[in-house]
Amino acid sequence: MRKLTGALCLGVMSVLSMPAMANEVGVIDWRQALLDSDAAQRSMNELKNQIGDKKQRAESLSQELQQLQQKLQQDGAVMSDSERTNAQQELRTKGSEFQQLRQQIQRMQQEKEQSFMQSAKPKLDRAVEQVVERHDLDLVVDRDAVVYSEDSLDVTEEVTRIFNSLN
């Protein structure tokens, strides 16, 4: 992702340093084009199914941790040493499990996103090429690199439609 951002910035800088010679310019938010695609929606649904149980367990642990912390704060002074020690140990154990689950969920999300981006890139490139040909564009620039543009120059939705139609 950083390489892509760096390449885009480098491309924008080189474009900005050139005299303005492009007659037809299009603007695209490629992330939005991908996220709005049917394939992205399927991928997100698959991920939700894969991490559903882990997410529910993490939410349950979060509630248990809050309850344990409250109990320790409210009743800690009147608890015996062994009760307090057991409650603190349970808090550490569940806290550790919660952190591990969060990390697993985050890692699974990142892997799924990276996998989707890699598989979708060639298809996105073809969709952009079709839009470039259809509108006879000389230049397509990432929306994040543009200070101002008219809405008529934005080709994001069209790229998403074409992306969805490609097999």
C-alpha positions as CSV (number, residue, x, y, z in Angstrom):
1,M,0.0,0.0,0.0
2,R,2.9,2.3,0.8
3,K,4.6,1.5,-2.5
4,L,1.4,2.3,-4.3
5,T,1.0,5.6,-2.5
6,G,4.6,6.5,-3.1
7,A,4.2,5.7,-6.8
8,L,1.1,7.8,-7.0
9,C,2.8,10.7,-5.3
10,L,5.8,10.4,-7.6
11,G,3.5,10.2,-10.6
12,V,1.6,13.3,-9.5
13,M,4.8,15.2,-8.9
14,S,6.1,14.4,-12.3
15,V,2.8,15.4,-13.8
16,L,2.8,18.7,-11.9
17,S,6.3,19.4,-13.0
18,M,5.4,19.0,-16.7
19,P,3.6,21.7,-18.6
20,A,-0.1,21.2,-18.7
21,M,-0.5,19.5,-22.0
22,A,-3.3,17.0,-21.3
23,N,-6.5,17.9,-23.0
24,E,-8.8,15.4,-21.4
25,V,-8.3,14.6,-17.7
26,G,-10.2,12.2,-15.6
27,V,-10.2,11.9,-11.8
28,I,-10.6,8.6,-10.0
29,D,-10.9,7.5,-6.4
30,W,-9.6,4.0,-7.0
31,R,-10.2,2.9,-3.4
32,Q,-13.8,3.9,-3.6
33,A,-14.1,2.2,-7.1
34,L,-12.9,-1.0,-5.6
35,L,-14.9,-0.8,-2.3
36,D,-18.1,-0.1,-4.2
37,S,-17.6,-3.1,-6.4
38,D,-19.6,-6.3,-6.1
39,A,-16.4,-8.3,-5.6
40,A,-15.5,-6.2,-2.6
41,Q,-18.9,-6.7,-1.1
42,R,-18.6,-10.4,-1.5
43,S,-15.1,-10.3,0.0
44,M,-16.3,-8.4,3.0
45,N,-19.2,-10.8,3.5
46,E,-16.8,-13.7,3.4
47,L,-14.6,-12.0,6.0
48,K,-17.6,-11.3,8.2
49,N,-18.4,-15.0,8.1
50,Q,-14.9,-16.0,8.8
51,I,-14.4,-13.7,11.8
52,G,-17.9,-13.7,13.1
53,D,-17.3,-16.2,16.0
54,K,-14.0,-14.5,16.9
55,K,-15.7,-11.1,16.9
56,Q,-18.6,-12.3,19.1
57,R,-16.1,-13.9,21.6
58,A,-14.1,-10.6,21.7
59,E,-17.2,-8.6,22.4
60,S,-18.1,-11.1,25.2
61,L,-14.6,-10.8,26.6
62,S,-14.8,-7.1,26.5
63,Q,-18.0,-7.1,28.6
64,E,-16.5,-9.6,31.0
65,L,-13.4,-7.5,31.4
66,Q,-15.5,-4.4,32.2
67,Q,-17.5,-6.3,34.8
68,L,-14.4,-7.6,36.4
69,Q,-12.8,-4.2,36.5
70,Q,-15.9,-2.8,38.1
71,K,-16.1,-5.6,40.6
72,L,-12.4,-5.0,41.6
73,Q,-12.9,-1.3,41.9
74,Q,-16.1,-1.5,44.0
75,D,-15.4,-4.6,46.1
76,G,-11.6,-4.8,46.0
77,A,-11.2,-3.2,49.4
78,V,-13.5,-5.8,51.1
79,M,-12.2,-8.8,49.2
80,S,-9.8,-11.2,50.8
81,D,-6.3,-11.3,49.4
82,S,-6.9,-14.6,47.6
83,E,-10.2,-13.4,46.1
84,R,-8.5,-10.2,44.9
85,T,-5.5,-12.2,43.5
86,N,-7.9,-14.6,41.7
87,A,-9.9,-11.7,40.2
88,Q,-6.7,-9.9,39.1
89,Q,-5.4,-13.2,37.5
90,E,-8.7,-13.7,35.7
91,L,-8.6,-10.1,34.5
92,R,-5.0,-10.6,33.1
93,T,-6.0,-14.0,31.5
94,K,-9.1,-12.6,29.8
95,G,-7.3,-9.4,28.9
96,S,-4.6,-11.4,27.2
97,E,-7.1,-13.5,25.3
98,F,-9.0,-10.4,24.3
99,Q,-5.8,-8.8,22.9
100,Q,-4.9,-12.0,21.0
101,L,-8.4,-12.2,19.4
102,R,-8.2,-8.5,18.4
103,Q,-4.8,-9.1,16.8
104,Q,-6.1,-12.2,15.0
105,I,-9.2,-10.3,13.7
106,Q,-7.0,-7.4,12.5
107,R,-4.5,-9.8,10.8
108,M,-7.3,-11.6,9.0
109,Q,-8.8,-8.3,7.9
110,Q,-5.5,-7.1,6.6
111,E,-4.7,-10.4,4.8
112,K,-8.2,-10.4,3.2
113,E,-7.8,-6.8,2.1
114,Q,-4.4,-7.4,0.6
115,S,-5.5,-10.6,-1.2
116,F,-8.5,-8.7,-2.6
117,M,-6.4,-5.8,-3.8
118,Q,-3.9,-8.1,-5.5
119,S,-6.6,-10.1,-7.3
120,A,-8.6,-7.0,-8.2
121,K,-5.7,-4.9,-9.6
122,P,-5.6,-6.3,-13.1
123,K,-9.4,-6.1,-13.4
124,L,-9.3,-2.5,-12.1
125,D,-6.6,-1.6,-14.7
126,R,-8.8,-3.0,-17.5
127,A,-11.8,-1.0,-16.3
128,V,-9.7,2.2,-16.2
129,E,-8.3,1.5,-19.7
130,Q,-11.9,1.1,-21.0
131,V,-12.9,4.4,-19.4
132,V,-9.8,6.1,-20.9
133,E,-10.6,4.8,-24.3
134,R,-14.3,5.6,-24.1
135,H,-13.7,9.2,-23.1
136,D,-10.4,9.7,-25.0
137,L,-8.6,10.7,-21.7
138,D,-5.0,11.8,-21.8
139,L,-4.6,11.6,-18.1
140,V,-6.3,9.9,-15.1
141,V,-5.3,11.2,-11.7
142,D,-6.0,9.9,-8.2
143,R,-8.6,12.1,-6.5
144,D,-6.5,12.4,-3.4
145,A,-3.8,14.1,-5.4
146,V,-6.2,16.7,-6.9
147,V,-6.8,20.1,-5.2
148,Y,-9.8,20.9,-7.4
149,S,-11.8,19.2,-10.1
150,E,-15.3,19.5,-11.6
151,D,-17.6,16.6,-10.8
152,S,-17.8,15.9,-14.5
153,L,-14.2,14.8,-14.6
154,D,-14.7,12.0,-11.9
155,V,-14.8,8.6,-13.5
156,T,-15.0,6.5,-10.3
157,E,-18.5,5.3,-10.6
158,E,-18.1,4.4,-14.3
159,V,-14.9,2.4,-13.4
160,T,-16.9,0.6,-10.7
161,R,-19.7,-0.3,-13.2
162,I,-17.2,-1.6,-15.7
163,F,-15.2,-3.4,-13.0
164,N,-18.4,-5.2,-12.0
165,S,-19.2,-6.2,-15.6
166,L,-15.7,-7.7,-16.2
167,N,-15.4,-11.5,-15.7
